[in-house]
Amino acid sequence: MTANTYKFSWFSSHLPWYPVVHCATLWRTDQVTYHRCFSLEPPLQNFFLTQGNRVTSLATKVSIFPYAKCSHNQGGKSKPNIRADESRKNVKKDGKGRHHLWKKRDPARSGVKAINLVRIISELPNEKEAVYGALDKWAAWETEFPLFAAAKALRILRENSQWLRVIQVAKWMLSKGQGTTMGTYDTLLLAFDKDNRIDEAESLWNMILHTHTRSISKRLFSRMISLYDHHNMPDELIEVFADMEELGVRPDEDTIRRVTHAFKILGQEDKQKMVVKKYLSRWKYIHFKGERIRVRRDI
């Protein structure tokens, strides 16, 4: 709907204090044109009714009269407002119940459910049957698996460093076929590292490597290399780095430092220099006092 500004000369006799009115065409008939008219300045602030070239009714501060009926003739003919008619035809009301498959749906009260899950699992003994039974009971009355609530509960447990509970909840989710994402795998590998479960971490890593060969992120490679570096396992670290190079994933600076340290422990200084030459430049950029400066790298 387009708004036009009409200056009526006859307003100077009837309404001398306000010669300019803004009108927007709503619809037309053969005899009369319907407009919605309004003013931007006092004292006329609402709507009025006109017919022909005379004011037949005037209302100020009236909210029950939302439309104005007026006739506007230019040269005796009424010009159709084609743009306004097309805009009215193309208006579509978006239904509130429309579901978009590409948008995430966060069920209501998922945060409350997550806190409730953390409270329930924190009061349980460290027994698999008791934990899995409580988790099944927690999700029993849900029409869909409460994935958002479970993911939020995992985040809360991770922030509180409750690694055993993180492992229990993540394993339960994977056993239900839910949460098979890189974020869940990363959290579970971190929990295995903190809880000193190297064998389980290696089993999970081998499953990820064979199942998601071409879609493993740099983050997961860095997590596994950090795990081996934390537990002083240079041979396994170099093996993961070899898989990383084979799949064409470029390591970050922290990963390169761990890899060069592993080569140094193994006494393979030639490979250490090769990795440094390939991935680390002589200079690096840092931010100092709000400026980006180049400094020599310590290798």
Salt bridges, closest charged atoms under 4 A:
ASP85 OD1 - ARG88 NH2 2.11
ASP94 OD1 - ARG98 NH1 3.81
ASP106 OD2 - LYS152 NZ 3.45
ASP136 OD1 - LYS176 NZ 3.17
GLU142 OE1 - LYS113 NZ 3.39
GLU144 OE2 - ARG105 NH2 3.64
ASP186 OD2 - ARG158 NH1 3.77
ASP186 OD2 - ARG219 NH2 3.08
ASP186 OD1 - ARG223 NE 2.86
ASP193 OD1 - HIS230 ND1 2.86
ASP193 OD1 - HIS231 NE2 2.83
ASP195 OD2 - ARG197 NE 2.85
GLU200 OE1 - LYS171 NZ 2.57
GLU200 OE2 - ARG197 NH1 3.42
ASP229 OD2 - ARG258 NE 3.57
GLU245 OE2 - LYS278 NZ 3.34
GLU253 OE2 - ARG257 NH2 3.26
GLU253 OE2 - ARG297 NH1 2.88
